[in-house]
């Protein structure tokens, strides 16, 4: 698990340090205080130079990107978009992310994970050419064009680099990615989600006899649920639900956003075993009365699969639900605030969280 985080020059943050992290971390703050930016930074740090996952996550793409073949995935990107990753839009800065990771090694209980992101415009001769079937041109594997460079280092391991290369007049980019992320990570954004992928992941869990966890999570929202199955009756993989009183199974996707959101939370916790999940607006679509049980499920499942959770919220009821479901010691509450153009963080001690909730003190 992450024990602490340090962020420099990423989006809203010129400098931010977050300490005293817990297995369950709830992040509050006003609009544009950096809550989503913090989740993004953790996700980028966990993935290191493994850009395949970063591009597919939804945090690093513009609408209309087109993917092609591996290892060079083609999509449309612009340097103007890259600028948004850097504090004050200053591409002469370097984004520096750092996390201290708890280990089971008694001689080295903490390991440092770092990631730097920078834009480079080197002049370099072509090392090799790969034919581009679309336009007959060549993909030049020499980084002779503007590139966004990700350099990641974990503990004593050698540094690994990944590249996003801006290369032609049509604004198309290519990536060269690391082989695997340093830490398994999942991020859930309110507007993201893929019903087909959900079904495929459920099928994978079923082979490990872990699909019952997802059903248990959904019963918090819909007590009439008997079980769920992955099925391709429509020609595409989908999750179907067996509901008391209905003569046939129905697609889970027609049962409302709350069921899909809860499904994805549960899938993320299980599939990020030993890693982190990042939940933006965790209460999105969920009724406040269900949230204490949602928190209990998330905490118990995260403990079982050794997963660390970072979740954001705008809702005071969501914070109250975490307190009710987990108790003052079951999570850490972090408040992000923007003062005088800078970002500040306050982490509440469990006793302070207890005092704030019992006396209805504003912590958002």
N, C-alpha and C positions, 0 to 999 in steps of 0.2 A: 504494500500500500504506500501511497504518497504520505510522507510525514510533513513535508513543507514544499512550497512552490515559490519561485521567483520569476517575475515577468518584466522584461525591459523592451520598450519600443514596439509593442504589439498593439495595433489599432488604437484603442482609447487609452492604453496604459503606457505612460512613459516609464513608470517604475511602480511595481506592486509586489509585496511579499505577503504570503498567506502561510501562517504557521498553525500549530495545534490542530492538525487535520485528524479526522475521525473516520471510521468505516462509513458512516452516513453523514454527509455534509449538506446542509440546506443553506442556500445563498439567496438573500433578499436584497432589495434596493429599488430605487425609483427607475423609471424608464431612462434608458441611455446612461445608466450608471456602470455598465460593463459586465452584467451578469452573463450574457451569452458569449461575450468576448472571452471571459474567463474559462467557460466550458470549451470554447474553440482552442484556446491556448493549451489546455490540458490534453485535448485530443491530439493536437499537432505534436506535442512533446511525447506522448505515448507512442505515436506512430513513427516518430523519428524521420528517417529517410524513405520510409515505405509509403510512396505517394499513391499507389493504387487505391488504398483504403481512404486516403484523404480526399481524392477526387470523387470517389463514389459516395462520400458521406453527405454531400449537399452543402458543406460550409465553404467550399473553395471553387465554386463554379458559377458561371453566368448562365442565364437561360439560353437554351439552344445549342449547347455543346454537343458535338458528335464524336462518338468513340469508334475506333477501328481496331487494329490488331495489336497484340502484345509482342515485344516489350515497349514499342512506341505507340502510345494511344494518342490519337489525333483529336483535337478539339479546338474551339475558337476561344481565344483569350487575348487580352490586350494589356499593355503595360500600364494603362490608366487604371485597370482593375487591380493590378498588382500593388499599385501605390496605396490602396486602401488597407493593406496589411500592416503598413508602417505608421508609427506614431507621427502625427502632424503631416501625414502624406509625404514624409521625407525619405526617399529611397536611398539616400546616402547613409542612413542609419542601418544598423544591423539588429534584427529581432533576436533577442537572447532569452531563451526559456530554460529553466533549471528546476529539477525536482529531486528531492532526497527520498529514496525508496527504502522502506524497511525490508530487511532480508532475514533469513533464518540462520545466517552465518554468525556464530557467537564472536568470531574474531573481527568481523566486518559487518556490524548490524545495519549500517546505512550505506547505500551506494548512490552515486550521483549520476543522474541522467540529464544530458544537456542537448539542446537543439539551437542552432543559429540559422537564420534565414536572411539572405542578402541577394541583391540584384547585381549582376556582373555583366559587363559588356566587353569581353576580351577580344583581342584580335589574334586569332589563332588559325593556322592552316588546317585544311581538312585532313582528318586522320583516316576516315573511311567513309564510304558512301553506301547507302542502302536505297534501292529503287523504290520510288513512290508510284504505285500503280494508278493513282488518280490523275496525276498531271505529268508523269514522265520525268519529273525533277528528282533530285536526290535528297535524302535526309542526311544531313551532315553531322556525323558523330564526332565533332571536335569542339562543340560548344562555341562555335564562331559567331553565334547570334546572341542577342540579349537572353539571359537566363536567370531564373530564380533558383538559387542554390540552397539546399537543405543539408546541413552537416550535423550529424547526430553522434553522440558518444555516450556509452553506458558503462559505468565502472571502469575497469581496466581494459575493456575491449577496444579494438581499433575503431577509429572514427569511420562512419559510413556516410556517403554522399548520395543525394538524389537531385535530379535537375528537371526543371520545367523550362523548355526552350521556346522562345518566341522567334519564329524563323522565316515566315514569308509575308508577302504583301497582303494576303487575305486574312492575316491575323491568326493563322492556325499555329498551334503549339504542339510540342511533343514532350513526352516525359521519359526519363530514365529513373527507375525506381529501385530502392533497396529490396532485398529478398523477403524480409519479414519485419514486423514492428517489434521494438524492444518490449512493449507491454501491450497485451490485448486490450482494445478499447472500443466501445460503442457509444455513439452520440445519437440522441433522438431529438429532432427539431420539430416544432409544431406542424410545419407544412410538409414534412417528409414522411415517407412510408411507401412500402411496396407490398401489396397483398400477396402477390405470387411468391416473393421472397419469404414472407412470413410462413406460407404453407410449406415451402421447402425446408425451412428451419424447423418447423414443427415435425415434419417427417424424420428429420435427422435425430431429433430428441426422442421420437417414438422408438427408433431402433435401439436407443440406450435406456428405454423404459423410464424416461423422464418427462413425457408429455403430460402426465397427470398434474405436474406443477402448474402448467398453463391453465388447465381446467380449474384448478383450485383458485387461481388468481381471478379468473373470470366469474366464478361463483360469488365473489365479493360484490360484483356489479349486478349480476343476474342470478339470483338464487335458484331459478327454475332450470338452469342449465344442468344437463346430465353429463355430457361429455362433448368433446370436439374431435373432428377428424380432418385429415388432409385428403383431398379428393380432387380428381381432374375431370369430373363429369362434364364440365363446361368446355373442356378442351385446354384449359389452363389450370395449373395448381391453385387451389383456393382452400381456405379453412371453412368447414361447415360445422354448424352447431345443432345438437340434439336438445330441444327444449320441451319440457313437460307441456302436454296439451296440444302439441302440433303433430300432425300425422307424418310430416316429412322433415328431413334436415333442411336448414336454411343457411345461406352464406353468412358467415360472421360479419362481413362488411356491410350487410344491410341492417344490422342491429344497432348501428349508431357509432359515433366516433369514440365514445367512452370504451366500448368493447375492444375496438382496434388499438386504442392507446394503451389499455391495460395489457393486451396481448403483447405489444411491442416492448413494454416495460419488462414483463416477465421473460420474454425471449432474450432481451439484452442482458439481464442479470445472469441468466444461466449460461449464455454463450460467451460472456466475458469472464469466464472462470479464471481467477487469479489476476484479473485486470481491473479496469475501471469502466463504469457506465456514467454517461453525462446526459441528464434529463432536463431539457429546457421546458419550463412551465409544467412541472410534473402534474399539477392539478388540472391541466387542460381537459375539459369535457367531463371531469369526474365530479360528482356531487359531494359537497363537503361532509355529508353524513357517512360516506364510505371511506373517507380519507384515513381515519385512524387504522382501519383494517388494511388499507392499501400500504400504509407505512409499516405495519407489523409484517405483512407478507414480504415487502422489499427487504426489510432488515433481516428477517429469518433466512430468506433465500440468499442474500448477499453473504451472510455468515457461512452458510452451507457451502457456497461455491467460492468463498474467499474473494469476493468482489467488493470493490470500493465504489461508493455512490456519491456523485455530486449532482444536486438538483437545484434548480432555480424556482422562485415563486414570486408573484406579486400579492399573494393572498395571505392575509392575517389568519384566516380560518385554516389554511394549509399548515401554517406554523403551529397553530393551536393543536391541529390534528396530530402532527409529529410529536408534540409534547404529550398528548393524551395517549397515543399509541406506543411510544417508545420510552417515555419518561425523560427527565432532564438529562440523564447520563447516556441516553441512547443515540444521541446525535449531537452535532455541533452546528450552531447557527452563526453564519458569517454575514455581516452587513456591508455592502459596497456603497460608497458615497463619492460624489464629485464635489470637491471644494477648491475654489480659486483655480479652476482649470486642471487640477490634479486629482488622481484617484486615491481614495483612502479605504481601508478595510478595518472593520471591528469584528473580532471574534468573541462571542459571548461565552464566558465560563458557565458551566451547567447551573451553578447557583444564580447567576445573573439571568439566564434564560428562565429559570423557575420564577424569579422575582418579576420579570417582565410579563410573563404570561399570566401569573396570578393577579397582577395589578393592572393588566391591560395597557402596558406601556408600549408605545409605538416602536417597532423594531423592523420596519420596512423602509 
